Amino acid sequence: NSFMKNGKLIIDAVIYTDKDTNYYEMFQFKTLKLGLQKKNYGNIWRRFIFDLEKGSLTQKDLSIQTYGNWEVPTYNPKYDGVKENCYSYLMELMSKQVMDDSYGWDMIKFDTCKEKVEAKWSQGGHLPNEAYFIENPQGSNEDDGVILSVAYDFVNEV
């Protein structure tokens, strides 16, 4: 996500700090079937603030994961590069540390204005993929809409 505010370009992004981890390997089914590995992927949800007048960069961590990682953020597309938004929607991967019938990846609603998780959704045995925000055409609030995602059924392998 990115937007301009008071002469500053603001970009919110998922970053990884562990240079020795193969991030794509964690998405392979053979890795998923190994189960939980209490792995910290060095994942941070970070805000980059470029002051275009001063030519400076500041960074602010919005969230740091203990285990697993957050990925593929999305938001209401009518805010895309146009104006500040508060809500981002992300997948929370491999952060749960018990693999049972209720295990699944969460979809996160993160409020960057308040710097906190507003909501989590998940369904046991399912691993959602990248989410898409579909806005309500009659909606008046930034989060008026629905989140769509395709999910892998881990139990039935479909």
C-alpha positions, 0 to 999 in steps of 0.5 A: 500500500502507498499514499502521499500525505503532507509531502511524504510518500508512505509505503506499508510493506511486508519485509523479511530480515532473515537472509538465510531463509528460503521464503518460497520453500515454506509454501511447498506442500512437502514443507506444510506436511512436515507440520509446525517448526516454530520458525521465526521468518524474520517477518515485519509489517513495516511502514516506510516514510519518504520525506520528499522535501528533505530527502530522508527515509524513516521506518516504523514497525507496525507488527513483528511476528514471533512465529510464522509470517504475514503476507500478501497485504490487500486493501480497499482499491479505491485508496490505491496510491490516492489517499491514506487508508487505515485497513489492510488485510493480510494472511497470517501463515504458520503462526499457530503452534498447535496442528490439530483439526482447528489448524488453519491460516488466519486472515487478518484485518489490521488497522494501521491508524491504531497499529493493531489487529482489528479482527481475525478469521479462519476455518480449521483445515483450510489455508487461504491464499491472497485475499481480495477486497471487493468494495460495497458500491453503496458503502461509505466507510473504507472497510465497507465490503467483503474479502474473497480468497481461495483456500486450500483444504488441507484435510482433503488435499483439494 
